[in-house]
């Protein structure tokens, strides 16, 4: 479960709101939700205006929102939900076919808890939702964490370990590559995800590490997700990191909720892809 929502426990009879302009998609998502949450009350609607009325009428425990709605952008609806007092802490999952495009354009905001790409299939959505329903299974993983500031590293490592993750901290890209080399020689990847700063001491940057992971090692985004931390707000430079193979970016200074939302999402998607054998 994402940081900021760790104390939010979905009840035995949750109310779930499914917002999508397609009736077929609403029915598919509803079936998945009812399979994962048999006691759930699932309510579907096709427009943002309908969803706003439903949110005003009562609280929900889980919301899925299409990014493209007939009457508004899904992120606009997510923002509205966040501004509605009873809904501040509800998990909001954006379900869309253009998530990757929006990530590259840096247009996904902080109001959404997680994102799900329809191209992964609705069975994958079941696994995705299980991460919220059964949070202990969503907080397992080995993180190769690259950060040269020991003060920052200590604080971030505590966050990661608090959420049940195993952390291998190194202070340079060279050290990270040495670790990955050793693991590869043993027939292993060496981590479930890499979390790296861009600016690092030594000759190599976090961008260099990313490039070698993708080109030299040949690890896909699913085989070894890479989450890059950067204080550079220039969208051109951010887009360049994404084009180089970063799964996503986390802007510095690090905010716990956003970091864990992105990191746990990448772990869940990678776990699903590995299970389907699509990351070799």
Beta strands, then each sheet from edge to edge (+ up, - down):
strand 1: 15-19
strand 2: 41-45
strand 3: 62-66
strand 4: 91-96
strand 5: 114-117
strand 6: 142-146
strand 7: 166-170
strand 8: 193-197
strand 9: 225-230
strand 10: 248-251
sheet 1: 2+ 1+ 3+ 4+ 5+
sheet 2: 7+ 6+ 8+ 9+ 10+
end
